[in-house]
């Protein structure tokens, strides 16, 4: 398993409010996790929210890596880790005026044996690429996604829609959260891409697919995706993790 992550400030923003983590996968074992958070909020609050989220969730998921028992409820632990991160961010925002309203998107991919457990809140995404086909596993929690799914607008119309940056769910902005959860049985030669909207707003699926079709290492693939997003304008922070099976 070949894994690489990278985060770039982009061409416009003054700060990088994205945060990511990759842990595990030691001794050639297919067990570990990857996290991406895309923070939001005034002042430095987005940066704070994303760091809190990754730190709190990592602490909980490390318990899975340390646990040698075969039968543990991974889904329950992941969702509980998101709940703890939400409480931490939400309470800190209530107690600090400058951090009021801060929040973050979150994607967690925990890999164990032949399964990838995925939890997400917000509009950061997970894709799977294999045999020249690419598929989005996650569903964006955004106003635009709701309009597309309801048939009110097309994907082409969504690209220039004035509400395209409005997300409907986030971590830390409300007392309770409603994450989506997926279980994906990966196959040999699958390439899993985790990314913030700094990538997906700049590149369409065809462009992402073209880079993945080059069959480079996880590091080269990740850096090429980030480079191309910057060439397209780099309007936001760009974070990408590539997992090659």
C-alpha positions in Angstrom: 0.0 0.0 0.0 1.5 3.3 -1.2 0.2 6.4 0.7 1.1 10.1 0.5 -0.5 13.3 1.6 0.2 17.0 1.0 -1.3 20.3 1.9 -0.7 23.6 0.0 -1.8 27.1 0.8 -2.8 27.8 -2.8 -2.4 31.1 -4.7 -4.9 33.4 -3.0 -5.3 32.6 0.7 -3.0 34.1 3.4 -3.3 31.1 5.7 -3.7 27.3 5.2 -6.7 26.3 7.2 -6.5 22.6 6.1 -5.1 19.9 8.3 -4.4 16.2 7.6 -3.0 13.1 9.2 -1.8 9.7 8.1 -1.1 7.1 10.8 -0.4 3.3 10.9 0.4 1.1 7.9 3.5 -0.1 9.7 5.4 -3.3 8.8 3.6 -3.5 5.4 0.2 -4.0 7.2 -2.9 -2.7 5.5 -4.1 -1.0 8.7 -4.1 2.6 9.4 -6.1 5.8 8.9 -6.1 9.1 7.0 -7.9 12.3 8.0 -8.5 15.6 6.2 -10.1 18.7 7.7 -10.9 21.9 5.9 -11.4 24.7 8.5 -13.6 27.7 8.3 -14.4 30.8 10.3 -13.2 34.3 11.0 -9.7 35.4 12.2 -7.6 32.2 12.6 -10.6 30.1 13.7 -10.7 27.8 10.7 -7.1 26.8 11.3 -7.9 26.1 15.0 -11.0 24.1 14.2 -9.2 21.8 11.7 -6.3 21.2 14.0 -8.6 20.3 17.0 -10.6 17.9 14.8 -7.5 16.0 13.5 -5.9 15.9 16.9 -9.0 14.6 18.8 -10.0 12.1 16.1 -6.4 10.8 15.9 -6.2 10.1 19.6 -9.4 8.0 19.4 -8.3 6.1 16.2 -4.9 5.4 17.6 -6.7 3.2 20.2 -7.9 1.0 17.3 -4.3 0.6 16.0 -3.1 -0.3 19.5 -5.9 -2.8 20.0 -4.9 -6.4 19.0 -8.5 -7.7 19.3 -10.0 -8.7 16.0 -13.6 -7.9 16.9 -14.0 -4.2 17.6 -16.7 -1.8 16.5 -14.7 0.4 14.2 -17.8 2.3 13.0 -18.8 3.1 16.6 -15.2 4.3 17.5 -15.0 6.5 14.4 -18.4 8.2 14.9 -17.6 8.7 18.6 -14.3 10.4 17.7 -16.2 12.8 15.5 -18.6 13.5 18.3 -15.8 14.3 20.7 -14.1 16.5 18.2 -17.4 18.3 17.6 -17.9 18.9 21.3 -14.4 20.2 21.7 -14.7 22.7 18.8 -18.2 23.8 19.7 -17.5 24.4 23.4 -14.3 26.3 22.6 -16.2 28.5 20.1 -18.7 29.3 22.8 -16.1 30.3 25.3 -13.9 32.4 23.0 -15.5 35.3 21.1 -12.9 35.4 18.4 -13.5 31.7 17.6 -17.3 32.0 17.6 -18.8 30.0 14.7 -15.7 28.2 13.8 -16.0 24.8 12.2 -14.5 22.4 9.7 -15.3 19.7 7.2 -14.0 16.2 8.0 -13.1 13.0 6.1 -11.9 9.9 7.9 -10.8 6.8 6.1 -9.8 3.9 8.4 -8.4 0.9 6.5 -8.4 -2.5 8.1 -7.9 -5.8 6.2 -9.9 -5.3 2.9 -12.3 -2.7 4.1 -12.2 1.1 4.1 -14.5 2.7 6.7 -15.3 6.3 5.7 -17.0 9.0 7.6 -17.6 12.5 6.3 -19.2 15.9 7.2 -19.0 18.8 4.7 -17.9 19.0 1.1 -14.4 17.4 1.2 -14.5 14.2 -0.9 -13.4 10.6 -1.3 -13.0 9.2 -4.8 -12.0 5.7 -6.0 -10.3 5.1 -9.3 -9.7 1.7 -10.9 -9.4 0.4 -14.5 -9.8 3.9 -15.9 -13.1 4.6 -14.1 -13.5 7.1 -11.3 -16.4 7.3 -8.8 -17.2 9.7 -5.9 -17.9 7.7 -2.8 -19.0 10.5 -0.5 -21.9 12.9 -0.9 -21.2 16.6 -0.4 -23.2 18.3 2.4 -23.8 21.4 0.4 -26.6 23.6 -0.9 -25.4 22.8 -4.5 -25.4 19.1 -4.0 -29.0 19.3 -2.7 -30.0 21.3 -5.7 -28.3 18.8 -8.1 -29.9 15.8 -6.4 -33.3 17.4 -6.4 -33.0 18.0 -10.2 -33.3 21.8 -9.8 -29.9 22.5 -11.4 -27.4 20.5 -13.5 -23.8 19.8 -12.6 -22.8 22.3 -15.4 -24.9 25.0 -13.8 -23.5 24.2 -10.4 -20.0 25.3 -11.4 -21.0 29.0 -11.5 -23.8 29.0 -9.0 -23.6 31.8 -6.4 -24.3 29.4 -3.5 -21.7 26.8 -4.5 -19.6 27.4 -1.4 -22.4 27.0 1.1 -22.2 23.8 3.1 -25.1 22.4 5.0 -23.2 20.3 7.6 -19.9 20.9 9.4 -18.0 19.8 12.5 -18.1 22.2 15.4 -20.7 24.7 14.4 -23.7 23.0 16.1 -24.2 21.0 19.3 -25.0 17.8 17.4 -23.7 16.3 14.2 -25.0 14.1 11.4 -22.1 12.4 9.6 -22.4 10.0 6.7 -20.7 6.6 7.0 -19.7 4.3 4.2 -18.0 0.9 4.0 -16.0 0.1 0.9 -14.3 -3.2 0.0 -11.2 -2.1 -1.9 -9.8 -4.1 -4.8 -6.3 -4.6 -6.1 -5.1 -1.5 -8.0 -7.7 0.8 -6.5 -6.5 4.4 -6.0 -8.3 6.2 -3.3 -8.2 10.0 -3.4 -9.2 12.2 -0.4 -9.3 15.9 -1.1 -10.6 19.3 0.0 -12.6 21.5 -2.3 -9.4 23.4 -3.1 -8.8 20.5 -5.5 -12.3 19.7 -6.7 -13.3 23.3 -7.3 -10.3 23.7 -9.6 -10.3 20.4 -11.4 -13.2 18.4 -12.9 -13.4 14.7 -12.9 -11.8 14.3 -16.3 -8.8 16.2 -15.2 -8.4 14.2 -12.0 -8.9 11.0 -13.9 -6.2 11.9 -16.5 -3.7 12.4 -13.7 -4.6 9.2 -12.0 -4.4 7.3 -15.4 -0.7 8.1 -15.5 -0.1 5.4 -12.8 2.6 7.2 -10.9 3.5 6.7 -7.3 1.2 8.1 -4.6 3.6 11.0 -3.9 3.9 12.0 -7.6 0.1 11.6 -8.1 -0.7 13.8 -5.1 1.8 16.5 -6.0 0.6 16.5 -9.7 -3.0 17.0 -8.5 -2.0 19.9 -6.3 0.2 21.4 -9.0 -2.6 21.3 -11.5 -5.1 22.9 -9.1 -2.6 25.8 -8.5 -2.2 26.1 -12.3 -6.0 26.5 -12.6 -5.9 29.4 -10.1 -5.3 27.9 -6.6 -8.3 29.9 -5.2 -8.3 27.9 -1.9 -6.1 25.7 0.2 -5.5 22.4 -1.4 -5.1 19.1 0.5 -4.9 15.7 -1.1 -4.1 12.2 0.2 -3.5 9.4 -2.3 -3.9 5.8 -1.3 -2.7 3.3 -3.9 -3.6 -0.4 -3.2 
